[in-house]
Each structure stands twice: as C-alpha cells, then as structure tokens.
C-alpha cells in the first residue's frame, strides 16, 4: 500500500490486497497525524477495507465476501496490523537499500505455495538493477527508485509464472510484500 500526501493534507492511497485485488481510496490527514480509510475493493461495491491509521501504524479490517470460486472463496474477516514507513528516493549513485553484503540482496518467499526455503540471491547495481545469481533462472525483481515499489515474478514447481509486489521500508532497510501461488497467498522479504 502506498500513500501520497499533499500539502493540503489530502491523502491518496493505492494498494493491492493479498488476493491480488487492487484498491484505491482518498481521505484527509487529521491534525493529530491520523486518517481514516474506507473502501469497498470488490466488484459490486462488496467487501470492505477500513480502519484508522497514523503516519506510523494502525489496524485495518479486511472483509472479503464469499464467492463461487477463486482465492478465499468462502470469504473472511481479518484485522491486520499496519506499519507505515516514509520513502525518500535515494540519490543517484546510492542504492535504495543497504544490504548486508554491499551488492548482494536475498529474496525469500514464504507460503503461497512457494517451495520451502525459497530464497534467491541477486546482485544489485548502484542504480538498483537486480540480477539473479542463483540457479534456476526462475525469478525476476524490479525496484522503482521513484516510489519504492518492488515487483517481480517467480516460477512455481508446475512451471507457472507467479507475481509478487510490495514496498520498501527504509526504516527497517527491507522490502516486504505478498505473492500469490496456485491456491494461496504468501509473503516475501527482500534484504
């Protein structure tokens, strides 16, 4: 989820839920640094994503309606803790994230039908270009230096290409996000 804050306090929120559904919402930042979010992300204005957040933390309620097929077909309600991290683009010639080994990053997928211990190592240029170093050549990764959004693909054991997406958290020097496998969603870290 990304937030864009205008000088007037107007907020634009864009994100993608763990079931792959994209959403957008608009709200206003309050004087105390908090804001409300409420959106109905599914076709027909069903389901809900709502909560009160601050510029650093909060909780969202995600309610997904039951459907006849697809991910989470029986529907659910869940509360999710949210962490917020300001993103500042890195200067030219400086990597967005500082990795333990200066030019090496590790992507780890968990859940979402990813094989156990799914990790891939990438070399990282000073322009944040990621090149896969480990075999097999089944994973791509891109970091948008302007907004901190991380996207990529991985190939599951059946040979199907799956997507992942997330954001950079500069305060923890890590990128986090989610991916969707054949029948479940999971998470990823990049550090």
C-alpha positions as CSV (number, residue, x, y, z in Angstrom):
1,X,0.0,0.0,0.0
2,X,1.3,3.4,-0.9
3,X,0.2,6.8,0.5
4,X,0.7,10.1,-1.3
5,X,0.2,13.2,1.0
6,X,-0.4,16.6,-0.5
7,X,0.5,19.9,1.3
8,X,-3.3,20.3,2.0
9,X,-3.4,17.1,3.9
10,X,-5.2,15.2,1.2
11,X,-4.2,11.5,1.0
12,X,-4.4,9.2,-1.9
13,X,-4.0,5.5,-1.0
14,X,-3.2,2.8,-3.6
15,X,-2.6,-0.8,-2.8
16,X,-3.0,-4.5,-3.7
17,X,-4.6,-7.0,-1.3
18,X,-3.1,-10.4,-0.7
19,X,-5.7,-12.0,-3.0
20,X,-4.5,-9.8,-5.9
21,X,-7.3,-7.2,-5.7
22,X,-6.1,-3.6,-6.4
23,X,-7.8,-0.8,-4.4
24,X,-7.7,3.0,-4.1
25,X,-9.0,5.4,-1.6
26,X,-8.9,9.1,-0.8
27,X,-9.0,10.7,2.6
28,X,-7.7,13.6,4.6
29,X,-4.8,13.7,7.2
30,X,-6.0,15.0,10.5
31,X,-4.0,17.4,12.7
32,X,-3.0,14.6,15.0
33,X,-1.4,12.7,12.1
34,X,-4.2,10.1,11.9
35,X,-6.5,9.3,9.0
36,X,-9.4,7.0,8.3
37,X,-9.5,4.6,5.3
38,X,-12.7,3.1,4.0
39,X,-13.1,1.4,0.6
40,X,-15.1,-1.4,-1.0
41,X,-12.5,-3.1,-3.1
42,X,-14.6,-5.8,-4.9
43,X,-16.9,-5.7,-7.9
44,X,-20.4,-4.5,-7.0
45,X,-19.0,-2.4,-4.0
46,X,-18.7,-5.5,-1.8
47,X,-16.3,-6.3,0.9
48,X,-14.5,-3.7,2.9
49,X,-11.1,-2.4,3.9
50,X,-11.4,0.1,6.8
51,X,-9.5,1.4,9.7
52,X,-7.8,4.3,11.5
53,X,-4.1,4.7,10.9
54,X,-1.4,7.2,11.8
55,X,1.6,8.0,9.8
56,X,3.5,5.2,11.6
57,X,1.0,2.4,12.5
58,X,-2.6,1.3,12.8
59,X,-5.0,-1.6,12.1
60,X,-7.1,-2.4,9.1
61,X,-10.2,-4.6,9.0
62,X,-10.4,-6.6,5.7
63,X,-13.6,-8.3,4.9
64,X,-13.8,-10.4,1.7
65,X,-17.2,-11.6,0.6
66,X,-17.8,-15.3,-0.3
67,X,-17.6,-16.1,-4.0
68,X,-18.2,-19.2,-6.1
69,X,-14.5,-19.7,-7.0
70,X,-11.0,-18.3,-6.7
71,X,-8.8,-17.5,-3.7
72,X,-10.6,-17.5,-0.3
73,X,-13.9,-18.5,-1.9
74,X,-15.6,-18.8,1.5
75,X,-14.8,-15.2,2.3
76,X,-13.4,-14.0,5.7
77,X,-12.9,-11.1,8.1
78,X,-9.5,-10.3,9.4
79,X,-7.7,-7.5,11.3
80,X,-4.3,-6.6,10.1
81,X,-1.6,-4.6,11.9
82,X,-0.2,-1.9,9.6
83,X,3.3,-0.4,9.7
84,X,3.9,2.8,7.7
85,X,7.4,3.9,6.5
86,X,8.2,7.1,4.7
87,X,10.0,6.6,1.4
88,X,12.6,9.0,0.2
89,X,14.2,8.3,-3.2
90,X,17.9,7.6,-2.9
91,X,20.4,10.0,-4.6
92,X,21.8,8.9,-7.9
93,X,24.8,6.5,-7.3
94,X,23.4,5.3,-4.0
95,X,21.3,2.1,-3.6
96,X,17.8,2.4,-2.2
97,X,18.5,-0.3,0.4
98,X,21.8,-1.0,2.2
99,X,22.3,-4.8,2.0
100,X,24.5,-6.8,4.5
101,X,26.9,-7.6,1.6
102,X,27.0,-4.3,-0.2
103,X,26.0,-5.5,-3.6
104,X,24.0,-8.7,-2.8
105,X,20.3,-9.0,-1.8
106,X,18.3,-12.0,-0.8
107,X,14.6,-12.5,-1.7
108,X,12.7,-15.0,0.5
109,X,9.2,-16.2,-0.3
110,X,7.1,-17.8,2.4
111,X,3.7,-19.6,2.0
112,X,1.6,-19.1,-1.1
113,X,2.6,-22.5,-2.5
114,X,6.2,-21.5,-2.7
115,X,8.6,-24.3,-2.1
116,X,10.0,-24.5,1.5
117,X,13.1,-22.3,1.9
118,X,12.6,-20.4,-1.4
119,X,15.4,-17.9,-1.5
120,X,17.1,-16.3,-4.4
121,X,20.3,-14.1,-4.4
122,X,20.6,-11.1,-6.6
123,X,23.5,-8.7,-7.4
124,X,22.4,-5.1,-7.1
125,X,23.9,-2.2,-9.1
126,X,24.1,1.3,-7.6
127,X,21.1,2.1,-10.0
128,X,19.1,-0.7,-8.2
129,X,19.2,-3.1,-11.1
130,X,18.7,-6.6,-9.7
131,X,20.4,-9.6,-11.5
132,X,19.6,-13.1,-10.4
133,X,22.8,-15.0,-9.3
134,X,21.4,-18.3,-8.2
135,X,20.0,-21.1,-10.3
136,X,17.5,-21.8,-11.6
137,X,16.7,-18.7,-13.6
138,X,13.2,-18.5,-12.4
139,X,12.8,-15.2,-10.6
140,X,12.9,-11.5,-11.6
141,X,12.9,-8.4,-9.4
142,X,12.5,-4.7,-10.1
143,X,12.6,-1.8,-7.6
144,X,11.1,1.5,-8.7
145,X,13.6,4.1,-7.3
146,X,11.0,6.9,-7.5
147,X,8.3,5.3,-5.2
148,X,9.9,2.3,-3.6
149,X,7.5,-0.3,-5.1
150,X,9.0,-3.7,-5.6
151,X,7.6,-6.1,-8.2
152,X,8.7,-9.3,-9.7
153,X,7.9,-12.9,-10.8
154,X,8.8,-16.4,-9.7
155,X,8.1,-19.7,-11.2
156,X,6.3,-22.4,-9.2
157,X,7.0,-26.1,-9.2
158,X,4.5,-26.6,-12.0
159,X,6.3,-24.1,-14.2
160,X,3.7,-21.3,-13.8
161,X,4.9,-17.8,-13.5
162,X,3.6,-16.0,-10.4
163,X,3.8,-12.4,-9.4
164,X,4.9,-10.6,-6.2
165,X,4.7,-7.0,-5.2
166,X,5.5,-4.9,-2.2
167,X,7.2,-1.8,-0.9
168,X,10.5,-0.7,0.6
169,X,10.5,0.1,4.3
170,X,13.6,2.3,4.6
171,X,13.3,2.5,8.4
172,X,13.9,-1.3,8.6
173,X,16.1,-1.4,5.5
174,X,13.9,-4.2,4.0
175,X,11.2,-4.6,1.3
176,X,8.1,-6.5,2.3
177,X,5.1,-7.7,0.3
178,X,3.0,-10.5,-0.9
179,X,2.7,-13.1,-3.7
180,X,0.0,-15.4,-4.9
181,X,0.6,-19.1,-5.6
182,X,-1.7,-21.6,-7.2
183,X,-4.2,-21.8,-4.3
184,X,-2.9,-19.5,-1.6
185,X,-1.1,-16.2,-0.9
186,X,2.1,-15.7,0.9
187,X,4.7,-13.1,1.8
188,X,8.1,-12.0,0.8
189,X,11.1,-10.2,2.2
190,X,14.0,-8.6,0.4
191,X,17.1,-7.7,2.4
